[in-house]
Amino acid sequence: MYRTDLYFEDDIFDIEVDVIKREEGITIYWSTVYGKKIGRLYCIKIDDKPLMMTSSTIINLDFEKAVLNCINRIEYINADNGPGKLLQHC
């Protein structure tokens, strides 16, 4: 599990990202967003293509994009690190 904070529209959210599957060029992520409400986001990355959202309980498109950017950043920062590292900013 990876964790980071997301600052969005003057609010802070705690993002927890679990890598569900990583094999043969496919990575599947499950994210839980804690803040005013709890939201969940399920997404997939295939090879080097951009991260794609497959389902979400978050209804704000700009916020969903911000969470996807956090997942991309977590993946980039932790490419060679083990899970569980706490990131400070996204």
mmCIF file as gemmi writes it, N, C-alpha and C atoms, coordinates in Angstrom:
data_model
loop_
_atom_site.group_PDB
_atom_site.id
_atom_site.type_symbol
_atom_site.label_atom_id
_atom_site.label_alt_id
_atom_site.label_comp_id
_atom_site.label_asym_id
_atom_site.label_entity_id
_atom_site.label_seq_id
_atom_site.pdbx_PDB_ins_code
_atom_site.Cartn_x
_atom_site.Cartn_y
_atom_site.Cartn_z
_atom_site.occupancy
_atom_site.B_iso_or_equiv
_atom_site.pdbx_formal_charge
_atom_site.auth_seq_id
_atom_site.auth_asym_id
_atom_site.pdbx_PDB_model_num
ATOM 1 N N . MET Axp A 1 ? 0.844 -1.172 0 1 0 ? 1 A 1
ATOM 2 C CA . MET Axp A 1 ? 0 0 0 1 0 ? 1 A 1
ATOM 3 C C . MET Axp A 1 ? 0.889 1.235 0 1 0 ? 1 A 1
ATOM 4 N N . TYR Axp A 2 ? 0.488 2.198 -0.793 1 0 ? 2 A 1
ATOM 5 C CA . TYR Axp A 2 ? 1.169 3.49 -0.846 1 0 ? 2 A 1
ATOM 6 C C . TYR Axp A 2 ? 0.207 4.549 -0.312 1 0 ? 2 A 1
ATOM 7 N N . ARG Axp A 3 ? 0.76 5.585 0.317 1 0 ? 3 A 1
ATOM 8 C CA . ARG Axp A 3 ? -0.066 6.651 0.872 1 0 ? 3 A 1
ATOM 9 C C . ARG Axp A 3 ? 0.535 8 0.516 1 0 ? 3 A 1
ATOM 10 N N . THR Axp A 4 ? -0.35 8.961 0.289 1 0 ? 4 A 1
ATOM 11 C CA . THR Axp A 4 ? 0.083 10.328 0.033 1 0 ? 4 A 1
ATOM 12 C C . THR Axp A 4 ? -1.041 11.287 0.396 1 0 ? 4 A 1
ATOM 13 N N . ASP Axp A 5 ? -0.702 12.553 0.493 1 0 ? 5 A 1
ATOM 14 C CA . ASP Axp A 5 ? -1.691 13.601 0.709 1 0 ? 5 A 1
ATOM 15 C C . ASP Axp A 5 ? -1.967 14.296 -0.617 1 0 ? 5 A 1
ATOM 16 N N . LEU Axp A 6 ? -3.198 14.706 -0.801 1 0 ? 6 A 1
ATOM 17 C CA . LEU Axp A 6 ? -3.6 15.462 -1.98 1 0 ? 6 A 1
ATOM 18 C C . LEU Axp A 6 ? -4.243 16.752 -1.501 1 0 ? 6 A 1
ATOM 19 N N . TYR Axp A 7 ? -3.701 17.876 -1.945 1 0 ? 7 A 1
ATOM 20 C CA . TYR Axp A 7 ? -4.291 19.18 -1.658 1 0 ? 7 A 1
ATOM 21 C C . TYR Axp A 7 ? -5.117 19.572 -2.874 1 0 ? 7 A 1
ATOM 22 N N . PHE Axp A 8 ? -6.406 19.773 -2.68 1 0 ? 8 A 1
ATOM 23 C CA . PHE Axp A 8 ? -7.311 20.076 -3.78 1 0 ? 8 A 1
ATOM 24 C C . PHE Axp A 8 ? -8.347 21.072 -3.288 1 0 ? 8 A 1
ATOM 25 N N . GLU Axp A 9 ? -8.404 22.224 -3.94 1 0 ? 9 A 1
ATOM 26 C CA . GLU Axp A 9 ? -9.377 23.277 -3.62 1 0 ? 9 A 1
ATOM 27 C C . GLU Axp A 9 ? -9.409 23.568 -2.12 1 0 ? 9 A 1
ATOM 28 N N . ASP Axp A 10 ? -8.243 23.821 -1.559 1 0 ? 10 A 1
ATOM 29 C CA . ASP Axp A 10 ? -8.072 24.213 -0.157 1 0 ? 10 A 1
ATOM 30 C C . ASP Axp A 10 ? -8.452 23.137 0.848 1 0 ? 10 A 1
ATOM 31 N N . ASP Axp A 11 ? -8.556 21.905 0.422 1 0 ? 11 A 1
ATOM 32 C CA . ASP Axp A 11 ? -8.815 20.789 1.327 1 0 ? 11 A 1
ATOM 33 C C . ASP Axp A 11 ? -7.684 19.779 1.193 1 0 ? 11 A 1
ATOM 34 N N . ILE Axp A 12 ? -7.487 18.982 2.231 1 0 ? 12 A 1
ATOM 35 C CA . ILE Axp A 12 ? -6.475 17.937 2.188 1 0 ? 12 A 1
ATOM 36 C C . ILE Axp A 12 ? -7.178 16.58 2.219 1 0 ? 12 A 1
ATOM 37 N N . PHE Axp A 13 ? -6.694 15.686 1.406 1 0 ? 13 A 1
ATOM 38 C CA . PHE Axp A 13 ? -7.252 14.346 1.307 1 0 ? 13 A 1
ATOM 39 C C . PHE Axp A 13 ? -6.121 13.337 1.476 1 0 ? 13 A 1
ATOM 40 N N . ASP Axp A 14 ? -6.424 12.238 2.11 1 0 ? 14 A 1
ATOM 41 C CA . ASP Axp A 14 ? -5.466 11.15 2.269 1 0 ? 14 A 1
ATOM 42 C C . ASP Axp A 14 ? -5.774 10.12 1.189 1 0 ? 14 A 1
ATOM 43 N N . ILE Axp A 15 ? -4.777 9.819 0.379 1 0 ? 15 A 1
ATOM 44 C CA . ILE Axp A 15 ? -4.938 8.866 -0.719 1 0 ? 15 A 1
ATOM 45 C C . ILE Axp A 15 ? -4.194 7.591 -0.351 1 0 ? 15 A 1
ATOM 46 N N . GLU Axp A 16 ? -4.879 6.455 -0.375 1 0 ? 16 A 1
ATOM 47 C CA . GLU Axp A 16 ? -4.252 5.16 -0.175 1 0 ? 16 A 1
ATOM 48 C C . GLU Axp A 16 ? -4.392 4.372 -1.468 1 0 ? 16 A 1
ATOM 49 N N . VAL Axp A 17 ? -3.276 3.871 -1.965 1 0 ? 17 A 1
ATOM 50 C CA . VAL Axp A 17 ? -3.265 3.162 -3.246 1 0 ? 17 A 1
ATOM 51 C C . VAL Axp A 17 ? -2.737 1.756 -3.026 1 0 ? 17 A 1
ATOM 52 N N . ASP Axp A 18 ? -3.506 0.775 -3.455 1 0 ? 18 A 1
ATOM 53 C CA . ASP Axp A 18 ? -3.074 -0.616 -3.433 1 0 ? 18 A 1
ATOM 54 C C . ASP Axp A 18 ? -2.87 -1.073 -4.868 1 0 ? 18 A 1
ATOM 55 N N . VAL Axp A 19 ? -1.776 -1.774 -5.106 1 0 ? 19 A 1
ATOM 56 C CA . VAL Axp A 19 ? -1.545 -2.392 -6.401 1 0 ? 19 A 1
ATOM 57 C C . VAL Axp A 19 ? -2.146 -3.791 -6.306 1 0 ? 19 A 1
ATOM 58 N N . ILE Axp A 20 ? -3.205 -4.031 -7.053 1 0 ? 20 A 1
ATOM 59 C CA . ILE Axp A 20 ? -3.908 -5.305 -6.986 1 0 ? 20 A 1
ATOM 60 C C . ILE Axp A 20 ? -3.201 -6.357 -7.835 1 0 ? 20 A 1
ATOM 61 N N . LYS Axp A 21 ? -2.756 -5.949 -9.012 1 0 ? 21 A 1
ATOM 62 C CA . LYS Axp A 21 ? -2.125 -6.904 -9.927 1 0 ? 21 A 1
ATOM 63 C C . LYS Axp A 21 ? -1.066 -6.175 -10.726 1 0 ? 21 A 1
ATOM 64 N N . ARG Axp A 22 ? 0.074 -6.818 -10.886 1 0 ? 22 A 1
ATOM 65 C CA . ARG Axp A 22 ? 1.132 -6.249 -11.709 1 0 ? 22 A 1
ATOM 66 C C . ARG Axp A 22 ? 1.829 -7.414 -12.417 1 0 ? 22 A 1
ATOM 67 N N . GLU Axp A 23 ? 1.458 -7.623 -13.666 1 0 ? 23 A 1
ATOM 68 C CA . GLU Axp A 23 ? 2.108 -8.674 -14.447 1 0 ? 23 A 1
ATOM 69 C C . GLU Axp A 23 ? 1.849 -8.462 -15.932 1 0 ? 23 A 1
ATOM 70 N N . GLU Axp A 24 ? 2.784 -8.892 -16.73 1 0 ? 24 A 1
ATOM 71 C CA . GLU Axp A 24 ? 2.676 -8.869 -18.188 1 0 ? 24 A 1
ATOM 72 C C . GLU Axp A 24 ? 2.212 -7.518 -18.736 1 0 ? 24 A 1
ATOM 73 N N . GLY Axp A 25 ? 2.764 -6.424 -18.216 1 0 ? 25 A 1
ATOM 74 C CA . GLY Axp A 25 ? 2.456 -5.099 -18.741 1 0 ? 25 A 1
ATOM 75 C C . GLY Axp A 25 ? 1.151 -4.506 -18.257 1 0 ? 25 A 1
ATOM 76 N N . ILE Axp A 26 ? 0.46 -5.174 -17.33 1 0 ? 26 A 1
ATOM 77 C CA . ILE Axp A 26 ? -0.805 -4.674 -16.802 1 0 ? 26 A 1
ATOM 78 C C . ILE Axp A 26 ? -0.642 -4.405 -15.313 1 0 ? 26 A 1
ATOM 79 N N . THR Axp A 27 ? -1.045 -3.218 -14.891 1 0 ? 27 A 1
ATOM 80 C CA . THR Axp A 27 ? -1.065 -2.884 -13.473 1 0 ? 27 A 1
ATOM 81 C C . THR Axp A 27 ? -2.466 -2.395 -13.129 1 0 ? 27 A 1
ATOM 82 N N . ILE Axp A 28 ? -3.064 -2.991 -12.085 1 0 ? 28 A 1
ATOM 83 C CA . ILE Axp A 28 ? -4.403 -2.614 -11.655 1 0 ? 28 A 1
ATOM 84 C C . ILE Axp A 28 ? -4.289 -2.001 -10.262 1 0 ? 28 A 1
ATOM 85 N N . TYR Axp A 29 ? -4.902 -0.817 -10.083 1 0 ? 29 A 1
ATOM 86 C CA . TYR Axp A 29 ? -4.831 -0.075 -8.826 1 0 ? 29 A 1
ATOM 87 C C . TYR Axp A 29 ? -6.214 0.069 -8.213 1 0 ? 29 A 1
ATOM 88 N N . TRP Axp A 30 ? -6.245 0.04 -6.891 1 0 ? 30 A 1
ATOM 89 C CA . TRP Axp A 30 ? -7.446 0.345 -6.126 1 0 ? 30 A 1
ATOM 90 C C . TRP Axp A 30 ? -7.075 1.478 -5.19 1 0 ? 30 A 1
ATOM 91 N N . SER Axp A 31 ? -7.778 2.596 -5.259 1 0 ? 31 A 1
ATOM 92 C CA . SER Axp A 31 ? -7.484 3.752 -4.414 1 0 ? 31 A 1
ATOM 93 C C . SER Axp A 31 ? -8.665 4.074 -3.523 1 0 ? 31 A 1
ATOM 94 N N . THR Axp A 32 ? -8.362 4.443 -2.303 1 0 ? 32 A 1
ATOM 95 C CA . THR Axp A 32 ? -9.365 4.935 -1.37 1 0 ? 32 A 1
ATOM 96 C C . THR Axp A 32 ? -8.969 6.351 -0.998 1 0 ? 32 A 1
ATOM 97 N N . VAL Axp A 33 ? -9.926 7.264 -1.089 1 0 ? 33 A 1
ATOM 98 C CA . VAL Axp A 33 ? -9.695 8.68 -0.823 1 0 ? 33 A 1
ATOM 99 C C . VAL Axp A 33 ? -10.454 9.052 0.441 1 0 ? 33 A 1
ATOM 100 N N . TYR Axp A 34 ? -9.713 9.544 1.431 1 0 ? 34 A 1
ATOM 101 C CA . TYR Axp A 34 ? -10.323 9.943 2.693 1 0 ? 34 A 1
ATOM 102 C C . TYR Axp A 34 ? -10.295 11.461 2.798 1 0 ? 34 A 1
ATOM 103 N N . GLY Axp A 35 ? -11.407 12.047 3.124 1 0 ? 35 A 1
ATOM 104 C CA . GLY Axp A 35 ? -11.519 13.492 3.298 1 0 ? 35 A 1
ATOM 105 C C . GLY Axp A 35 ? -12.89 13.782 3.873 1 0 ? 35 A 1
ATOM 106 N N . LYS Axp A 36 ? -13.582 14.742 3.283 1 0 ? 36 A 1
ATOM 107 C CA . LYS Axp A 36 ? -14.948 15.04 3.731 1 0 ? 36 A 1
ATOM 108 C C . LYS Axp A 36 ? -15.836 13.81 3.567 1 0 ? 36 A 1
ATOM 109 N N . LYS Axp A 37 ? -15.626 13.106 2.481 1 0 ? 37 A 1
ATOM 110 C CA . LYS Axp A 37 ? -16.333 11.854 2.2 1 0 ? 37 A 1
ATOM 111 C C . LYS Axp A 37 ? -15.282 10.82 1.828 1 0 ? 37 A 1
ATOM 112 N N . ILE Axp A 38 ? -15.647 9.566 1.903 1 0 ? 38 A 1
ATOM 113 C CA . ILE Axp A 38 ? -14.743 8.51 1.448 1 0 ? 38 A 1
ATOM 114 C C . ILE Axp A 38 ? -15.12 8.173 0.013 1 0 ? 38 A 1
ATOM 115 N N . GLY Axp A 39 ? -14.123 8.173 -0.86 1 0 ? 39 A 1
ATOM 116 C CA . GLY Axp A 39 ? -14.344 7.83 -2.253 1 0 ? 39 A 1
ATOM 117 C C . GLY Axp A 39 ? -13.431 6.688 -2.656 1 0 ? 39 A 1
ATOM 118 N N . ARG Axp A 40 ? -13.808 5.984 -3.692 1 0 ? 40 A 1
ATOM 119 C CA . ARG Axp A 40 ? -12.991 4.877 -4.185 1 0 ? 40 A 1
ATOM 120 C C . ARG Axp A 40 ? -12.827 5.008 -5.692 1 0 ? 40 A 1
ATOM 121 N N . LEU Axp A 41 ? -11.64 4.621 -6.135 1 0 ? 41 A 1
ATOM 122 C CA . LEU Axp A 41 ? -11.317 4.735 -7.551 1 0 ? 41 A 1
ATOM 123 C C . LEU Axp A 41 ? -10.557 3.476 -7.96 1 0 ? 41 A 1
ATOM 124 N N . TYR Axp A 42 ? -10.984 2.852 -9.023 1 0 ? 42 A 1
ATOM 125 C CA . TYR Axp A 42 ? -10.381 1.635 -9.534 1 0 ? 42 A 1
ATOM 126 C C . TYR Axp A 42 ? -9.846 1.969 -10.923 1 0 ? 42 A 1
ATOM 127 N N . CYS Axp A 43 ? -8.571 1.701 -11.18 1 0 ? 43 A 1
ATOM 128 C CA . CYS Axp A 43 ? -8.011 2.054 -12.482 1 0 ? 43 A 1
ATOM 129 C C . CYS Axp A 43 ? -6.977 1.029 -12.926 1 0 ? 43 A 1
ATOM 130 N N . ILE Axp A 44 ? -6.603 1.129 -14.187 1 0 ? 44 A 1
ATOM 131 C CA . ILE Axp A 44 ? -5.707 0.159 -14.799 1 0 ? 44 A 1
ATOM 132 C C . ILE Axp A 44 ? -4.713 0.885 -15.696 1 0 ? 44 A 1
ATOM 133 N N . LYS Axp A 45 ? -3.516 0.347 -15.764 1 0 ? 45 A 1
ATOM 134 C CA . LYS Axp A 45 ? -2.497 0.86 -16.679 1 0 ? 45 A 1
ATOM 135 C C . LYS Axp A 45 ? -1.995 -0.32 -17.493 1 0 ? 45 A 1
ATOM 136 N N . ILE Axp A 46 ? -2.024 -0.163 -18.809 1 0 ? 46 A 1
ATOM 137 C CA . ILE Axp A 46 ? -1.567 -1.217 -19.708 1 0 ? 46 A 1
ATOM 138 C C . ILE Axp A 46 ? -0.332 -0.72 -20.435 1 0 ? 46 A 1
ATOM 139 N N . ASP Axp A 47 ? 0.768 -1.463 -20.255 1 0 ? 47 A 1
ATOM 140 C CA . ASP Axp A 47 ? 2.061 -1.111 -20.837 1 0 ? 47 A 1
ATOM 141 C C . ASP Axp A 47 ? 2.406 0.342 -20.516 1 0 ? 47 A 1
ATOM 142 N N . ASP Axp A 48 ? 2.766 1.125 -21.516 1 0 ? 48 A 1
ATOM 143 C CA . ASP Axp A 48 ? 3.143 2.517 -21.302 1 0 ? 48 A 1
ATOM 144 C C . ASP Axp A 48 ? 2.022 3.488 -21.626 1 0 ? 48 A 1
ATOM 145 N N . LYS Axp A 49 ? 0.813 2.982 -21.788 1 0 ? 49 A 1
ATOM 146 C CA . LYS Axp A 49 ? -0.332 3.846 -22.086 1 0 ? 49 A 1
ATOM 147 C C . LYS Axp A 49 ? -0.739 4.607 -20.83 1 0 ? 49 A 1
ATOM 148 N N . PRO Axp A 50 ? -1.434 5.733 -20.983 1 0 ? 50 A 1
ATOM 149 C CA . PRO Axp A 50 ? -1.869 6.504 -19.807 1 0 ? 50 A 1
ATOM 150 C C . PRO Axp A 50 ? -2.788 5.682 -18.896 1 0 ? 50 A 1
ATOM 151 N N . LEU Axp A 51 ? -2.769 6.02 -17.632 1 0 ? 51 A 1
ATOM 152 C CA . LEU Axp A 51 ? -3.622 5.386 -16.636 1 0 ? 51 A 1
ATOM 153 C C . LEU Axp A 51 ? -5.083 5.62 -16.995 1 0 ? 51 A 1
ATOM 154 N N . MET Axp A 52 ? -5.901 4.554 -16.941 1 0 ? 52 A 1
ATOM 155 C CA . MET Axp A 52 ? -7.318 4.654 -17.281 1 0 ? 52 A 1
ATOM 156 C C . MET Axp A 52 ? -8.164 4.303 -16.062 1 0 ? 52 A 1
ATOM 157 N N . MET Axp A 53 ? -9.185 5.094 -15.818 1 0 ? 53 A 1
ATOM 158 C CA . MET Axp A 53 ? -10.098 4.818 -14.731 1 0 ? 53 A 1
ATOM 159 C C . MET Axp A 53 ? -11.154 3.842 -15.223 1 0 ? 53 A 1
ATOM 160 N N . THR Axp A 54 ? -11.453 2.814 -14.422 1 0 ? 54 A 1
ATOM 161 C CA . THR Axp A 54 ? -12.488 1.863 -14.815 1 0 ? 54 A 1
ATOM 162 C C . THR Axp A 54 ? -13.767 2.045 -14.006 1 0 ? 54 A 1
ATOM 163 N N . SER Axp A 55 ? -13.636 2.545 -12.775 1 0 ? 55 A 1
ATOM 164 C CA . SER Axp A 55 ? -14.834 2.873 -11.994 1 0 ? 55 A 1
ATOM 165 C C . SER Axp A 55 ? -14.449 3.809 -10.864 1 0 ? 55 A 1
ATOM 166 N N . SER Axp A 56 ? -15.433 4.563 -10.377 1 0 ? 56 A 1
ATOM 167 C CA . SER Axp A 56 ? -15.154 5.536 -9.329 1 0 ? 56 A 1
ATOM 168 C C . SER Axp A 56 ? -16.44 5.899 -8.61 1 0 ? 56 A 1
ATOM 169 N N . THR Axp A 57 ? -16.315 6.155 -7.304 1 0 ? 57 A 1
ATOM 170 C CA . THR Axp A 57 ? -17.449 6.704 -6.561 1 0 ? 57 A 1
ATOM 171 C C . THR Axp A 57 ? -17.313 8.219 -6.428 1 0 ? 57 A 1
ATOM 172 N N . ILE Axp A 58 ? -16.233 8.781 -6.977 1 0 ? 58 A 1
ATOM 173 C CA . ILE Axp A 58 ? -15.984 10.22 -6.929 1 0 ? 58 A 1
ATOM 174 C C . ILE Axp A 58 ? -16.74 10.858 -8.098 1 0 ? 58 A 1
ATOM 175 N N . ILE Axp A 59 ? -17.477 11.918 -7.847 1 0 ? 59 A 1
ATOM 176 C CA . ILE Axp A 59 ? -18.305 12.49 -8.914 1 0 ? 59 A 1
ATOM 177 C C . ILE Axp A 59 ? -17.745 13.78 -9.5 1 0 ? 59 A 1
ATOM 178 N N . ASN Axp A 60 ? -16.614 14.263 -8.995 1 0 ? 60 A 1
ATOM 179 C CA . ASN Axp A 60 ? -15.997 15.489 -9.492 1 0 ? 60 A 1
ATOM 180 C C . ASN Axp A 60 ? -14.881 15.11 -10.465 1 0 ? 60 A 1
ATOM 181 N N . LEU Axp A 61 ? -15.04 15.406 -11.747 1 0 ? 61 A 1
ATOM 182 C CA . LEU Axp A 61 ? -14.085 15.002 -12.779 1 0 ? 61 A 1
ATOM 183 C C . LEU Axp A 61 ? -12.692 15.584 -12.532 1 0 ? 61 A 1
ATOM 184 N N . ASP Axp A 62 ? -12.606 16.851 -12.121 1 0 ? 62 A 1
ATOM 185 C CA . ASP Axp A 62 ? -11.305 17.459 -11.845 1 0 ? 62 A 1
ATOM 186 C C . ASP Axp A 62 ? -10.611 16.757 -10.678 1 0 ? 62 A 1
ATOM 187 N N . PHE Axp A 63 ? -11.376 16.378 -9.667 1 0 ? 63 A 1
ATOM 188 C CA . PHE Axp A 63 ? -10.803 15.685 -8.524 1 0 ? 63 A 1
ATOM 189 C C . PHE Axp A 63 ? -10.335 14.285 -8.926 1 0 ? 63 A 1
ATOM 190 N N . GLU Axp A 64 ? -11.126 13.594 -9.767 1 0 ? 64 A 1
ATOM 191 C CA . GLU Axp A 64 ? -10.715 12.276 -10.262 1 0 ? 64 A 1
ATOM 192 C C . GLU Axp A 64 ? -9.376 12.373 -10.999 1 0 ? 64 A 1
ATOM 193 N N . LYS Axp A 65 ? -9.225 13.408 -11.824 1 0 ? 65 A 1
ATOM 194 C CA . LYS Axp A 65 ? -7.964 13.602 -12.545 1 0 ? 65 A 1
ATOM 195 C C . LYS Axp A 65 ? -6.819 13.854 -11.578 1 0 ? 65 A 1
ATOM 196 N N . ALA Axp A 66 ? -7.065 14.605 -10.511 1 0 ? 66 A 1
ATOM 197 C CA . ALA Axp A 66 ? -6.031 14.872 -9.508 1 0 ? 66 A 1
ATOM 198 C C . ALA Axp A 66 ? -5.611 13.575 -8.814 1 0 ? 66 A 1
ATOM 199 N N . VAL Axp A 67 ? -6.568 12.706 -8.512 1 0 ? 67 A 1
ATOM 200 C CA . VAL Axp A 67 ? -6.248 11.419 -7.888 1 0 ? 67 A 1
ATOM 201 C C . VAL Axp A 67 ? -5.447 10.544 -8.856 1 0 ? 67 A 1
ATOM 202 N N . LEU Axp A 68 ? -5.835 10.526 -10.125 1 0 ? 68 A 1
ATOM 203 C CA . LEU Axp A 68 ? -5.071 9.769 -11.132 1 0 ? 68 A 1
ATOM 204 C C . LEU Axp A 68 ? -3.638 10.28 -11.223 1 0 ? 68 A 1
ATOM 205 N N . ASN Axp A 69 ? -3.466 11.596 -11.156 1 0 ? 69 A 1
ATOM 206 C CA . ASN Axp A 69 ? -2.115 12.158 -11.174 1 0 ? 69 A 1
ATOM 207 C C . ASN Axp A 69 ? -1.321 11.702 -9.956 1 0 ? 69 A 1
ATOM 208 N N . CYS Axp A 70 ? -1.973 11.595 -8.802 1 0 ? 70 A 1
ATOM 209 C CA . CYS Axp A 70 ? -1.302 11.088 -7.598 1 0 ? 70 A 1
ATOM 210 C C . CYS Axp A 70 ? -0.845 9.653 -7.8 1 0 ? 70 A 1
ATOM 211 N N . ILE Axp A 71 ? -1.698 8.828 -8.382 1 0 ? 71 A 1
ATOM 212 C CA . ILE Axp A 71 ? -1.332 7.429 -8.618 1 0 ? 71 A 1
ATOM 213 C C . ILE Axp A 71 ? -0.151 7.346 -9.572 1 0 ? 71 A 1
ATOM 214 N N . ASN Axp A 72 ? -0.183 8.151 -10.631 1 0 ? 72 A 1
ATOM 215 C CA . ASN Axp A 72 ? 0.956 8.183 -11.561 1 0 ? 72 A 1
ATOM 216 C C . ASN Axp A 72 ? 2.238 8.594 -10.852 1 0 ? 72 A 1
ATOM 217 N N . ARG Axp A 73 ? 2.138 9.599 -9.997 1 0 ? 73 A 1
ATOM 218 C CA . ARG Axp A 73 ? 3.317 10.073 -9.274 1 0 ? 73 A 1
ATOM 219 C C . ARG Axp A 73 ? 3.827 9.013 -8.296 1 0 ? 73 A 1
ATOM 220 N N . ILE Axp A 74 ? 2.925 8.347 -7.604 1 0 ? 74 A 1
ATOM 221 C CA . ILE Axp A 74 ? 3.316 7.272 -6.695 1 0 ? 74 A 1
ATOM 222 C C . ILE Axp A 74 ? 4.044 6.179 -7.461 1 0 ? 74 A 1
ATOM 223 N N . GLU Axp A 75 ? 3.514 5.801 -8.593 1 0 ? 75 A 1
ATOM 224 C CA . GLU Axp A 75 ? 4.14 4.761 -9.412 1 0 ? 75 A 1
ATOM 225 C C . GLU Axp A 75 ? 5.533 5.193 -9.858 1 0 ? 75 A 1
ATOM 226 N N . TYR Axp A 76 ? 5.665 6.432 -10.266 1 0 ? 76 A 1
ATOM 227 C CA . TYR Axp A 76 ? 6.956 6.94 -10.738 1 0 ? 76 A 1
ATOM 228 C C . TYR Axp A 76 ? 7.979 6.991 -9.601 1 0 ? 76 A 1
ATOM 229 N N . ILE Axp A 77 ? 7.582 7.537 -8.459 1 0 ? 77 A 1
ATOM 230 C CA . ILE Axp A 77 ? 8.502 7.689 -7.334 1 0 ? 77 A 1
ATOM 231 C C . ILE Axp A 77 ? 8.927 6.339 -6.772 1 0 ? 77 A 1
ATOM 232 N N . ASN Axp A 78 ? 8.01 5.397 -6.738 1 0 ? 78 A 1
ATOM 233 C CA . ASN Axp A 78 ? 8.265 4.114 -6.097 1 0 ? 78 A 1
ATOM 234 C C . ASN Axp A 78 ? 8.599 2.999 -7.078 1 0 ? 78 A 1
ATOM 235 N N . ALA Axp A 79 ? 9.044 3.351 -8.27 1 0 ? 79 A 1
ATOM 236 C CA . ALA Axp A 79 ? 9.35 2.339 -9.271 1 0 ? 79 A 1
ATOM 237 C C . ALA Axp A 79 ? 10.356 1.316 -8.759 1 0 ? 79 A 1
ATOM 238 N N . ASP Axp A 80 ? 11.306 1.752 -7.944 1 0 ? 80 A 1
ATOM 239 C CA . ASP Axp A 80 ? 12.318 0.84 -7.433 1 0 ? 80 A 1
ATOM 240 C C . ASP Axp A 80 ? 12.243 0.647 -5.923 1 0 ? 80 A 1
ATOM 241 N N . ASN Axp A 81 ? 11.189 1.121 -5.288 1 0 ? 81 A 1
ATOM 242 C CA . ASN Axp A 81 ? 11.048 1.006 -3.826 1 0 ? 81 A 1
ATOM 243 C C . ASN Axp A 81 ? 9.95 0.01 -3.48 1 0 ? 81 A 1
ATOM 244 N N . GLY Axp A 82 ? 9.978 -0.484 -2.272 1 0 ? 82 A 1
ATOM 245 C CA . GLY Axp A 82 ? 8.952 -1.4 -1.804 1 0 ? 82 A 1
ATOM 246 C C . GLY Axp A 82 ? 7.683 -0.667 -1.425 1 0 ? 82 A 1
ATOM 247 N N . PRO Axp A 83 ? 6.586 -1.403 -1.234 1 0 ? 83 A 1
ATOM 248 C CA . PRO Axp A 83 ? 5.316 -0.768 -0.856 1 0 ? 83 A 1
ATOM 249 C C . PRO Axp A 83 ? 5.349 -0.253 0.581 1 0 ? 83 A 1
ATOM 250 N N . GLY Axp A 84 ? 4.414 0.6 0.877 1 0 ? 84 A 1
ATOM 251 C CA . GLY Axp A 84 ? 4.264 1.104 2.224 1 0 ? 84 A 1
ATOM 252 C C . GLY Axp A 84 ? 4.979 2.411 2.493 1 0 ? 84 A 1
ATOM 253 N N . LYS Axp A 85 ? 5.705 2.922 1.509 1 0 ? 85 A 1
ATOM 254 C CA . LYS Axp A 85 ? 6.426 4.188 1.711 1 0 ? 85 A 1
ATOM 255 C C . LYS Axp A 85 ? 5.42 5.335 1.777 1 0 ? 85 A 1
ATOM 256 N N . LEU Axp A 86 ? 5.607 6.202 2.739 1 0 ? 86 A 1
ATOM 257 C CA . LEU Axp A 86 ? 4.72 7.355 2.885 1 0 ? 86 A 1
ATOM 258 C C . LEU Axp A 86 ? 5.294 8.519 2.094 1 0 ? 86 A 1
ATOM 259 N N . LEU Axp A 87 ? 4.499 9.069 1.197 1 0 ? 87 A 1
ATOM 260 C CA . LEU Axp A 87 ? 4.91 10.228 0.421 1 0 ? 87 A 1
ATOM 261 C C . LEU Axp A 87 ? 4.313 11.461 1.072 1 0 ? 87 A 1
ATOM 262 N N . GLN Axp A 88 ? 4.998 12.56 0.978 1 0 ? 88 A 1
ATOM 263 C CA . GLN Axp A 88 ? 4.54 13.771 1.645 1 0 ? 88 A 1
ATOM 264 C C . GLN Axp A 88 ? 3.628 14.626 0.777 1 0 ? 88 A 1
ATOM 265 N N . HIS Axp A 89 ? 3.91 14.72 -0.488 1 0 ? 89 A 1
ATOM 266 C CA . HIS Axp A 89 ? 3.104 15.597 -1.35 1 0 ? 89 A 1
ATOM 267 C C . HIS Axp A 89 ? 2.861 14.927 -2.683 1 0 ? 89 A 1
ATOM 268 N N . CYS Axp A 90 ? 1.8 15.358 -3.323 1 0 ? 90 A 1
ATOM 269 C CA . CYS Axp A 90 ? 1.487 14.842 -4.636 1 0 ? 90 A 1
ATOM 270 C C . CYS Axp A 90 ? 1.258 15.999 -5.575 1 0 ? 90 A 1
